[in-house]
Amino acid sequence: MSRYHDHSTREVGQEDDARSDFWQIPTDWPVLDADHVHLWRVDLNQTDDLVARYSRVLAPDEEYRAGRFRFERHKRRFVVGRAILRQVLGRYLDLSPAHVAFGYGPKGKPFVDHSTDHLIRFNLSHTEELMVLAVSLNREMGVDVEFMRPISDIDQLADHCFSEKELRTFKQLKSQHRRAAFFRCWTRKEAYVKAIGDGFSAPLKGFDVSFLPEAEARLLRVVADSEEADKWSMCSFEPALDVQGALVAAGNDWNAHFYRWAKPWSECVSVV
């Protein structure tokens, strides 16, 4: 695996988490190579003017979905997230945002549906006003971010979602360390489930991930397939204060590059 020296790059498995000051605003649009996974950190809290401009690039089905939100803040987040998704993918595909087309797998995983380029893969996750978008070339992946809110019934949630091995490790931790450990484990499990495209049908108890702070981020075991864990690798990151994230991607020959979506990119919205 090649090693990059750019401080906005992460090799798979590295555990010095990519914190909020790690994400760089590129001066030029980054080149997406086969051994790259680009992660974009997006602020969904945008001005009224930008939200209005973003809404003009949405497809009819996205406009319909936006109109179904009960609360205005949720509608705004959806509009901004979908528009920036279109803007980012359009840059990679050399298309206007409005011309980016999407398809959906049999279990709901979205993909770029365009005859000019089937190599682009993407996945996204959002929490509160933050979205993280992952983009790769022909490499399946999943990303998850979660705000590390206090959880009163954290042990019961772990009982419901963690494997037996994960539970044994989790219950050995002191109570003050359990919240961070819970979200490290949860985001890594969610990212893997999203990577394989199984949605809610994948049994969360059917595989093990590492989550102790000193341990390399890894998919340790999949109960139903002894060879499955070796097909994937992961890294963890912290895109903002009290937000935990994880990326899982196929193979072990990739590096993660961390970028921030911000001005002037956020103002370059074309509806042509």
C-alpha positions, 0 to 999 in steps of 0.5 A: 500500500502506498503511503501519502505524506499530505496531512489530509490523507489517511491510510486504512486502519489508522487510529489517530482520528481525522478531527475537524481541523484535519479536513482541507478546502481544496484549491483545485478540484481533487483528482479521484484515483483508483486507490483513493476514497474522497470524503467530503464534510458538508455543513447543511446549515446554509443561508436562505439564498443558497437553500433557494438556489440549491432547491432548483437543481433537485429532481421532481422526486427529490422535490416531492420528498422535500415537501413531505418533511414536517419540520422546516429544518429537516426540509432544509437539510434534505435540500442542501444535502441532495443539492451538494451531493449532485454538485460534488458528483457532477464535478467528478462526472463533468455534468451539471448538478441537475443532470446527475441521475440516480438509481437504487439497488434491490435493497435501496442503496443509491448509485450513479445511474448515467451512461457516461460513467459507471465507475463512480461510487458514493455513500453518505451519512448525516447527523444534525447539521453535518453530512459526510459524503464518500466518493470512490472509483468502482469501489464499494463502500459505506460511511456513517457519522453519528452525534455522540449524544448522551444515552441513558439506556446505552447498555440495553442498546448494546445488548440489542445491537452488538455481537456476543464478542463485542458485548463482552468487551463493551461490558468490561469498560468503565462507565465513563468510557462506554459512550465513546466506545458505543459510537465507535462500534456503532458507526463501524457496524453501520458503515459495513452494513451500508458498504454491503448494501444490505440496509436493515436486513443485515444482522448487526449481531452477525459480525464483529468490529474493533472499537477499543481506542488503542485498537486498529479499526477493523472488521474482525469476523463475519459469522456467516463467511469466514473469508468476508472480513478480509475483503474489507478495511476501515478507518475512523474519523471525527468530522466535528466535536462530539461526532464519530464517523467510520468508513468501510471500503472494499480491499486494503489498497486504498487511502482516504482523503479528507476535504471540506465543502465550503466557499467558493465551491458552495457558490458554484451552483449551476442549474443548466 
